[in-house]
Amino acid sequence: MKRIAIFALLVVALGAGLAFGTMKGSADVVKVSASPADVSSPAGERVSFEIKLDIQERWHLYAHGDTNFIGVDLVPAEEFPLEDFQAEYPSGHEKEFFGDMVFMIEGKEVIKASALVPASVAKGEHELNLQVTVQACDDKVCLAPAFLPVVVKLTVE
């Protein structure tokens, strides 16, 4: 009897592992890219770029700052060499979701970003590493949040 119980637990654990392995996450339905991917600026000036969001049909994200769900967010990495980072997020459109009024973004959207290239930054190429936090939902379920990396290459003149 003990062997049967152990075998049954193993079968259940294996089945659960396979089921979780095939589940989608937010990274499966949301893609991000930098535009332009390469920017240049003299030290002491602001540099601007955009992060493009491509959200698969039938899925949506919550606008930045949503207080009910995880809203889209763009965060520079700790070693980000620039200062005064600013991001302007898409406002989305208001819609009811499970009884709450929320602001959703769908389809193709853009986060506009800029930062100051400090006078102390060395001339040459630098990678600007950023991360976009997203949680995709449809009308029935929300997927696990994802932290999507995106890189902008900066040439300091």
ZANU-213780 format. One line per 2 residues: their letters; for each residue x, y, z of N, C-alpha, C. Coordinates in steps of 0.001 Angstrom, whole numbers, plus 500000, padded with zeros to 6 digits. Layout:
a	X Y Z X Y Z X Y Z; ...
***
This chain:
mk	500820 498810 500000 500000 500000 500000 500870 501262 500000; 501959 501228 500789 502853 502374 500883 503488 502665 499518
ri	503864 501618 498779 504462 501793 497447 503466 502418 496477; 502225 502029 496567 501196 502586 495681 501008 504073 495969
ai	500988 504425 497253 500826 505831 497637 502003 506666 497138; 503224 506152 497276 504410 506880 496809 504377 507019 495295
fa	504007 505951 494580 503905 505995 493126 502858 507029 492701; 501725 507045 493394 500662 507997 493066 501146 509438 493264
ll	501874 509688 494335 502412 511032 494578 503401 511437 493499; 504236 510504 493058 505191 510796 491990 504475 511129 490683
vv	503422 510378 490374 502656 510636 489150 502008 512015 489214; 501431 512355 490364 500807 513663 490528 501866 514767 490418
al	503013 514595 491058 504081 515604 491004 504598 515770 489578; 504782 514668 488859 505240 514738 487472 504210 515458 486614
ga	502945 515110 486789 501882 515762 486025 501816 517247 486306; 501962 517637 487563 501941 519054 487922 503137 519775 487306
gl	504289 519147 487328 505484 519750 486726 505320 519962 485238; 504757 518977 484544 504523 519123 483113 503511 520221 482838
af	502457 520278 483650 501431 521300 483456 502021 522691 483646; 502810 522889 484694 503399 524196 484930 504432 524529 483866
gt	505107 523539 483335 506112 523765 482310 505517 524276 481008; 504250 523996 480746 503624 524418 479511 502765 525670 479692
mk	502660 526156 480911 501866 527356 481148 502563 528561 480536; 501778 529490 480024 502327 530731 479496 502629 531690 480630
gs	503584 532523 480395 503872 533635 481282 503757 534920 480479; 503822 536044 481140 503674 537332 480455 504721 537528 479356
ad	505926 536968 479541 506978 537099 478526 506615 536380 477229; 505666 535446 477291 505247 534732 476084 504312 535560 475213
vv	503679 536588 475789 502691 537355 475027 503039 538837 474910; 504148 539247 475506 504586 540651 475418 506052 540670 474990
kv	506356 541455 473965 507736 541641 473510 508089 543114 473638; 509354 543384 473956 509825 544766 474084 511056 544965 473206
sa	511226 546194 472726 512412 546536 471944 512681 548031 472086; 513938 548397 471907 514329 549800 471973 514288 550410 470586
sp	513887 551689 470521 513852 552397 469254 514244 553853 469493; 515312 554311 468930 516290 553510 468217 517091 552653 469201
ad	517680 551606 468681 518483 550712 469531 519852 551314 469813; 520286 552244 468960 521575 552930 469116 521325 554433 469137
vs	521833 555098 470174 521703 556539 470283 523077 557147 470540; 523194 558444 470242 524463 559121 470528 524168 560502 471086
sp	525119 560975 471886 524946 562270 472523 526288 562730 473087; 526503 564016 473102 527671 564507 473823 527401 564448 475330
ag	528448 564369 476105 528306 564414 477561 527667 565745 477939; 526836 565728 478964 526169 566934 479429 524822 567192 478774
er	524429 566372 477796 523153 566536 477096 522179 565414 477468; 520895 565628 477168 519878 564585 477365 519838 563696 476131
vs	519590 562435 476371 519408 561487 475286 517999 560906 475428; 517332 560725 474288 515959 560205 474294 515872 558929 473467
fe	514976 558050 473878 514715 556809 473150 513328 556320 473540; 512858 555321 472838 511548 554742 473129 511682 553248 473372
ik	510823 552740 474207 510707 551299 474407 509353 550894 473836; 509409 550061 472820 508177 549619 472156 507650 548361 472832
ld	506363 548375 473119 505669 547215 473678 504826 546606 472571; 504932 545312 472385 504116 544597 471405 503351 543513 472159
iq	502077 543770 472406 501228 542903 473222 500357 542078 472281; 500427 540761 472423 499648 539879 471554 498158 540182 471649
er	497472 539931 470534 496022 540115 470476 495343 539315 471584; 494299 539861 472152 493446 539365 473234 494045 539566 474626
wh	495296 539976 474704 495951 540235 475988 496045 541730 476225; 496145 542130 477475 496342 543540 477821 497287 543640 479010
ly	497812 544841 479199 498626 545174 480365 497882 546270 481114; 498297 546510 482331 497732 547611 483103 498662 548802 483002
ah	498063 549975 482915 498840 551196 482781 499739 551392 484000; 500816 552097 483791 501769 552416 484859 501031 553104 486011
gd	501328 552674 487224 500722 553292 488391 499388 552701 488802; 498902 551673 488095 497630 551051 488479 497728 550568 489917
tn	496701 550826 490705 496731 550450 492120 496061 549113 492397; 495393 548536 491399 494729 547243 491589 495562 546063 491106
fi	496326 546278 490045 497099 545209 489430 498524 545709 489191; 499384 544842 488668 500771 545226 488394 500804 546018 487091
gv	501103 547296 487192 501175 548160 486014 502530 548074 485346; 502570 548406 484060 503818 548383 483312 504789 549384 483941
dl	506068 549001 483986 507073 549851 484603 508400 549678 483873; 509121 550763 483689 510440 550753 483047 511459 551225 484069
vp	512443 550383 484365 513412 550681 485414 514827 550473 484873; 515710 551466 485048 517106 551278 484660 517811 550320 485621
ae	518794 549598 485122 519600 548702 485964 520428 549540 486936; 520905 548893 487999 521691 549596 489021 522921 550290 488446
ef	523567 549659 487461 524790 550242 486897 524493 551245 485782; 523253 551677 485637 522848 552648 484620 523723 553892 484762
pl	524482 554265 483713 525466 555339 483859 524896 556755 483723; 523594 556874 483419 523012 558188 483194 522276 558691 484428
ed	521900 559960 484395 521207 560589 485526 519846 561109 485092; 519021 561443 486073 517720 562067 485846 516884 561282 484817
fq	516783 559973 485022 515995 559126 484127 514525 559501 484247; 513857 559655 483092 512432 559977 483064 511735 559078 482057
ae	510530 558651 482408 509745 557815 481501 508327 558362 481409; 507811 558384 480191 506436 558803 479928 505691 557575 479397
yp	504710 557135 480157 504005 555885 479865 502714 556132 479091; 502288 555130 478299 500976 555256 477639 499873 555284 478702
sg	498891 556145 478507 497837 556301 479511 496836 555153 479495; 496683 554489 478369 495730 553390 478276 494297 553885 478166
he	493374 552941 478196 491955 553290 478143 491244 552620 479315; 490246 553305 479849 489537 552807 481025 488575 551697 480629
ke	488601 550631 481433 487750 549472 481159 487501 548739 482473; 486378 548061 482550 486077 547291 483752 486740 545918 483670
ff	487366 545508 484771 488000 544190 484854 487676 543617 486223; 486920 542544 486252 486490 541890 487495 485885 542878 488491
gd	485041 543778 487986 484327 544720 488841 485085 545989 489172; 486355 546096 488785 487146 547298 489045 487362 548057 487737
mv	487325 549390 487815 487665 550202 486653 489184 550380 486658; 489808 549996 485550 491269 550064 485430 491628 550686 484085
fm	492884 551089 483962 493386 551593 482687 494253 550510 482065; 493861 550078 480864 494531 548986 480157 495259 549523 478940
ie	496343 548835 478582 497005 549108 477313 497037 547809 476520; 496843 547939 475216 496755 546772 474337 497489 547052 473030
gk	497786 545985 472308 498388 546130 470982 499810 546643 471040; 500092 547659 470249 501435 548239 470195 501398 549590 470902
ev	502247 549739 471890 502336 550978 472669 503803 551357 472833; 504044 552570 473287 505409 553085 473408 505595 553759 474766
ik	506721 553479 475399 507160 554219 476580 508267 555155 476097; 508097 556451 476304 509119 557427 475917 510034 557642 477112
as	511326 557598 476870 512295 557724 477968 513394 558695 477588; 513977 559305 478625 515135 560170 478421 515966 560182 479692
al	517228 560559 479539 518127 560656 480686 519265 561603 480324; 519887 562131 481346 521000 563055 481170 522315 562282 481132
vp	523111 562560 480105 524444 561972 480009 525358 562864 480847; 525825 562390 482003 526665 563237 482858 527967 563640 482153
as	528474 564796 482515 529740 565283 481938 530884 564329 482251; 530750 563535 483321 531828 562629 483738 531846 561298 482986
va	530839 561024 482161 530800 559752 481434 531848 559773 480324; 532628 558713 480248 533696 558612 479251 533137 558551 477839
kg	533869 559120 476903 533488 559015 475492 533570 557548 475083; 532753 557201 474086 532753 555828 473600 531391 555179 473774
eh	531385 553852 473638 530124 553104 473683 529809 552625 475093; 528520 552702 475432 528019 552240 476730 526702 551506 476493
el	526457 550464 477275 525163 549779 477224 524273 550334 478311; 523074 550719 477919 522073 551174 478876 521103 550011 479092
nl	521254 549335 480213 520412 548184 480514 519186 548628 481306; 518023 548224 480806 516763 548559 481445 515929 547291 481565
qv	514861 547396 482346 513968 546256 482536 512524 546769 482513; 511683 546078 481756 510262 546419 481690 509490 545364 482475
tv	508749 545814 483488 507898 544917 484264 506518 544902 483625; 506010 543699 483362 504678 543559 482758 503932 542401 483414
qa	502620 542508 483423 501764 541374 483755 500617 541386 482766; 500590 540383 481914 499573 540294 480877 498349 539554 481402
cd	497175 540053 481003 495904 539423 481381 495003 539398 480152; 494085 538446 480138 493004 538479 479158 491727 538682 479955
dk	490575 538333 479400 489331 538577 480130 489023 537515 481183; 489913 536517 481332 489670 535454 482302 490794 535227 483302
vc	492024 535499 482898 493171 535118 483718 494312 536117 483550; 495121 536226 484590 496363 536999 484510 497538 536027 484546
la	498518 536272 483702 499720 535446 483665 500715 535931 484713; 501690 535097 484989 502742 535478 485930 503468 536711 485392
pa	503821 537649 486273 504557 538833 485823 505896 538443 485197; 506406 539324 484358 507705 539106 483726 508515 540395 483827
fl	509822 540221 483868 510764 541335 483909 511600 541228 482644; 511233 542007 481629 511805 541879 480294 512983 542824 480110
pv	514172 542273 479837 515349 543130 479650 515323 543806 478278; 515842 545014 478237 515988 545735 476970 517271 546576 477082
vv	517999 546652 475974 519284 547359 475968 519272 548433 474903; 519765 549613 475269 519989 550702 474329 521500 550927 474317
kl	522082 551010 473124 523517 551292 473024 523712 552795 472854; 524516 553359 473746 524793 554784 473746 526235 555043 473328
tv	526405 555937 472381 527734 556407 472025 527865 557835 472533; 528799 558039 473451 529065 559374 473963 530132 559992 473076
e	529776 561133 472484 530661 561807 471515 531694 562667 472194
***
